[in-house]
Amino acid sequence: MIQFIIRKIFYSLLVLIGVITVTFFINFVLPGDPARLMLGQRADAASVESLRKQLGLDQPAFIQYFSYLGRLSKGDLGRSYSTNRDVLETISDRFPATALLAFTSMAVATFLGIGLGVLSSLKPQSIFDTTAMSVALLGISLPAFVVGLLIALLFGVVLDWFPISGYINKGWEYLTLPVITLSLRPLSIIARVTRSSMLEVLHQDYIRTAKAKGLQTSKVIVKHALRNALNPVITTVSAWFAGLLAGTFFVEYIFNWPGIGTVTLNAIEKLDYPMIQGTVLFTAVIFVAVNLIVDIIYSFVDPKVKLS
């Protein structure tokens, strides 16, 4: 177990170094000048050049890169160009909003997705199965930003049932539309994956043996079938949860949700390099951490899976 964790951590560090490197050098190919954006288009060349020197943007790329690595080793993600605020502090302040949205959306998607998948697998090709999987296919096909706009228009403008902009400090009803938007696609995928995995497991010999022994149907489904069908479901849930937890981007932007996604989009718009690098690195850390945890969970869910 310890050797496995150490090896995974080593590979994860390599991934993070790759993300840091790619993100850093991509900034050099983005159009625009951060110093010019900070001072405005009417600023004189001397002022722009002075600010570039102050920010270290006049140095060669490789010098800036190693300087950035040195700061990262000390836990310093730099200061935002647009707000002059510490990047790590900004991420720490905004992360709870994203975490709340991600946890709630993933909980809804997982509970309903597994439930629909199991029910569909018990009655394959039935009206319920066909309807549920058709709706799930539609949910998979629609991008989150399209769903968000449609839901905001229907429930927030036409029907006026829920507010479309704001945070829970104004009321918990502000969480409703973002959660529906974010949970729809993972819910649909989880439902289809659960159904497919359950159908495969339900045709195994040990399931028929359990039924022949007279075990209760509910016990056979939950203890024997569902448990052995969970591996691909866990993979799906973990991947989507990592994505939602890292930043919900367009959905947060649509509903004016004060999370990591909104910060990242604003940073890209303003060419705020430290904030872009910080949020991307934070996203990578979330993915790496979740994948490591999931690999360990596999060994407990399915004894056949060996960590080595």
N, C-alpha and C positions, 0 to 999 in steps of 0.2 A: 504493500500500500504506500509506504513512505517513498520508495524508489519511483513508483508510478507518479506520485504527486510532484516530486522533484523534477522528473523528466517533463511533465506537462508544464510546470512553471517555467522551465528553461525554454521550451518551445514557445510558450506564451510571450516571454520576454523578446524572443526573436521577432515575433509578429508585431509587438508593440514598437520595436525599433524600426521595423519596416514602415509601419503607419506613420511614425514621427518623421521619418526621412521623406516619404512621399508627400505628406501634407506640407512639410516645410518648403520643399522645392516647387510644389505646385503654385505656391504664392508668387513665385517669380515670373510665372507665365500668365498670371491674371492681369487683365488690362487695368490701367489706372495707377495712380500714385497716392498712397495713404496720406503722405504729408500734404499734398495738394488738397485732398478731400477734407483734411482736418482744418486747414487754414482758409479754404474757400478758393473759388476760381479767380478772385481778384487779388490774391496775395502776390507779392512780388517774388521774383526768382531767388533773391538773397534770403528771404524769410523761409521759403520752401527748402532751400538747400541747408539752411541752419537747422531746421527741424529734422530733416533727413539725417544729418550728422548726429543730432541729439538722440534720435531713435536708433542709431546704428545702421540705418538703411544705406549709408554710403559705403559700407564695408563690402568686400567680396563675399559671394554667397557662402563659400566654405567656412570663412571666418565667422559669419553670422550663425551658421549651422552648429559649429562646435561651441560657440558661446551659448547658444540655445540649449544644447545638451548639458552644458555645465550648470545652467540655471535649473534645468529639470532635475538633475541629480540632487539638488538641494530643495526640491519641492516647489520651486518658483516657476509658475507658468507665465509670468510677466504681467504687465498692466495693459488694460484695454486702451487702444488709441482713441476711441470715441468718448469714453467716460472717465479715463484715467483711473479706473478702479481695478483692484487686483482681480485677475481672471479667476483664480481658484475661489475667491470669496464670492464672486458673482455666480459661479456654477453652484457653489454650496447653497446660496440663497434661492436659486431657481430650481434646484433639483427636487425638493419636496413636492412642488406643484406637479412636476412631470411624474414623479414616483406615485403620487396619489392617482393620477389619471391612468398610469400604466397598470398599477395593481388592480384598480377597480375594473378596468376594461378587460384585463386578462382573466380575472376571476369570473366575470360574466361569460366571456368567450369559452373558458375551459369547462365551466359547469354546464352550460347549455350545449356546447359542442359535443362533449362526451355523452351527454344524455340523448341528444338527437341521433348521434352515431350508433349508440347501443340499440335504441328503439328501432332504427332503420335496419340494422343487421338482423334483428329478431323476426322481422317481417319483410324480407327482401322482395322487390318487385311489386309491393303493395302500393295502394294509392298514397299512403302516408310516406313510404320510402321514396317514391317517385317525386312527390311534391317537395319533401324536405331536401332531397339531393339537387333538385332543379333550382330551388331557392338558394341553396349553398353554392351552386355553380355560378349563379348570378352575383352572389356576394363576393366570390373570388375574382370575378371578372372586372368588378368596378374598383378603380383606385380610391384610396381613402379621401383624397381631396375632392373628387367628384361626389362621393357619397356625402361628405361634409357639406358641400354647397347645396345639394338637393335637400338634405335633412334640415339645414338651417332655413332654407327657403320655405319648405313645407310646414315644419313644426314651429319655426320661430317667426315667420313673416305671415304666411297665409292663414294658418290655424292659430297662431299666437299662443301656443301652449307653454312654450319654454323660452327663456332668454337665450340669445345667441352670442352674447359677448359679456365676459366677466369672469370672476373667480368666486370660490365658495365663501369668501368673506362677506359676500352679498346674499348668500343663501345656497343651500345644497342643490337646489334645482338647476344651478348653473353647470353642474357636473353631468347632467342627463344627456344632452345632445353630443358633447365630445365623447362620452363613453359609448353611446350607440354607434357613433361613427367609427371609433377605433376598434370596437369589439366585433363588428360585423364580418370583416374579412378573416381574422384568425378563427372566429367561431365557425365560419363556413369550412375552412380548411381542416380544423380539428374534427368537425363532424364527419367529413368525407374520409379522413385518415382513420378515425375510430371505426367507422363502418367497414372499411376495407380490411382492417386488421382483425376485427371481430369475426367477419365472415370466414377469414382464413383459419382462425383459431377454432371456431365452432365446428369445423369439419375434421378436427384432429381426433385420433383414436381415444385419447384420454378423456375427451369431453363425452364421447359416446359411452365410455366405460362408467363415467361418473353418473350419467343419466340412467344407465342400466342398473346401477346399484341402488337406485331409488332416491338419490339426493334431491333436495328441493331445487326447483328450477332457478329460483333467485340465488341460491348458494352456488350453483354450477356457473351461472352467468357472472356473478361478482367475484367469487373466490378463485375460480378456475379459468374462466374465459377472459374476463376483463383484465385480470392481473397479468396474464401472459400476452395480452394484446396492447399493453401500455407503452412498450418501448418506443415505437414510432410516434405515439401520441406525446410522450415526454419530450422527444426530440423537437416535435413541432411546437409544443407549448414553450419550451425553453428558447427556441430561436425567436419566436414572436415576442416573448416577454423581454428578451434582451433588447430587441429593436425598439419596443415601446418604452422601456426604461431608459434607454440611451437618449431618446429624444423623439417626439412625435411631430416635429417640424410643421408641415403644412396644416395639420389639424389644429395645432396650437395657434397657428397664425390666423386661421379662419375664425376661430372662436375667441381670439384675443386672450388665450390662456398663458399666464406668465411663467412658462417653463423653459427648459433647455432649448427646445426647438425654436421658439420665438427669438431667443438670444442669438442662436446660430444664424438664422436668416437675416437678422439685423446686422450681424457682424459681416456676413458676406456682402450685403448691400453697401456697407461702409468701408470695405476692404480692411477690416479690423483684424490684422494677421494674428496677434496674440490670442484673441478671443476665438478665432476660427481654429487655430492649432489646439487650443485648450479644450474646446468642446469636442473636436474630432478625437483627440486623445482620450478624453473621458468616455466617449462612445466605445472606443476600442477596448478600454479597460473593462467596461461593463460586459461586452461580448465575451472576452477572454475569461472573466471570472465566472460568468454563468455557464459557459461551456465546460469549465473545469468542474464545477459543482455537479452538473448534469452527468458527466462521466462517472463521478463517484456514486451518484444516486443509482445509476444503472446496476451497479453490483448488488445493491440491496433489493431493488425491484425484481431483478431476474438473476437468480444464482448462477445461471449458465454463462453469464457475462463475466469474463475474467479481466481484471484491471491490467494484468500483464500483457 
